[in-house]
Amino acid sequence: MKSRVKKSALVLFSMMPVITWAHPGHGHENPLSPGHYVANPEHFIPLALTVAVSLVLIGLYRVYVMKHIK
C-alpha cells in the first residue's frame, strides 16, 4: 500500500511543473476571479476532474468502509 501511495505521489509531483504553466490570456482578466477558472478550460477541466474523482472516492468510502464498520 505504501509503495502505491509513493508512486502516486511521484506521478503527481512530476506533473506539477506542467500543471502550473501559465496559459495565453493571463493578464487580460483578473486571474483571481472565479470567472477566470470557469471560463478557461486549462483550469476548469482539472477542477472538474478533481471534484468528480473526489466525489467517487467519497462515495466508495461510504459504501465499502462505512458498511463494514457497522
VMD Tcl script that draws the C-alpha trace (Angstrom):
set ca {
  {0.00 0.00 0.00}
  {2.81 2.40 0.86}
  {4.51 1.80 -2.48}
  {1.26 2.61 -4.29}
  {0.97 5.88 -2.39}
  {4.61 6.72 -3.10}
  {4.17 6.01 -6.82}
  {1.02 8.13 -6.95}
  {2.79 10.99 -5.18}
  {5.73 10.70 -7.57}
  {3.44 10.95 -10.60}
  {1.57 13.91 -9.11}
  {4.74 15.79 -8.18}
  {6.32 15.12 -11.56}
  {3.26 16.68 -13.24}
  {3.27 19.82 -11.09}
  {5.50 21.92 -13.39}
  {3.20 21.20 -16.34}
  {0.08 21.96 -14.31}
  {1.42 25.32 -13.14}
  {2.40 26.70 -16.56}
  {0.67 29.94 -17.41}
  {-1.58 29.78 -20.44}
  {-2.11 32.53 -23.01}
  {-4.55 35.13 -21.80}
  {-3.11 35.77 -18.37}
  {-3.19 39.47 -17.69}
  {-6.30 40.20 -19.80}
  {-8.69 39.43 -16.97}
  {-8.44 39.19 -13.22}
  {-6.59 35.89 -12.68}
  {-8.02 35.56 -9.18}
  {-11.67 35.85 -10.21}
  {-13.87 32.74 -10.25}
  {-14.78 33.54 -13.86}
  {-11.17 33.05 -14.91}
  {-11.20 29.48 -13.60}
  {-14.59 28.66 -15.11}
  {-14.02 30.31 -18.50}
  {-10.60 28.81 -19.21}
  {-10.55 25.07 -19.92}
  {-6.96 24.90 -18.65}
  {-8.40 25.49 -15.18}
  {-11.92 24.15 -15.48}
  {-11.12 20.64 -16.75}
  {-8.65 19.74 -13.95}
  {-11.01 21.33 -11.41}
  {-13.99 19.33 -12.70}
  {-11.97 16.11 -12.78}
  {-10.72 16.69 -9.24}
  {-14.26 17.24 -7.97}
  {-15.55 14.17 -9.84}
  {-12.78 11.87 -8.56}
  {-13.24 13.21 -5.03}
  {-16.97 12.51 -5.12}
  {-16.39 8.99 -6.43}
  {-13.80 8.26 -3.74}
  {-16.06 9.63 -1.01}
  {-18.92 7.51 -2.32}
  {-16.78 4.38 -2.43}
  {-15.53 5.07 1.08}
  {-19.06 5.44 2.37}
  {-20.24 2.28 0.63}
  {-17.35 -0.06 1.43}
  {-15.69 1.25 4.59}
  {-18.71 2.54 6.47}
  {-20.63 -0.65 5.60}
  {-18.03 -2.80 7.35}
  {-17.82 -0.55 10.42}
  {-21.47 -1.02 11.35}
}
mol new
graphics top color blue
foreach p $ca { graphics top sphere $p radius 0.5 }
foreach p [lrange $ca 0 end-1] q [lrange $ca 1 end] { graphics top cylinder $p $q radius 0.2 }
display resetview
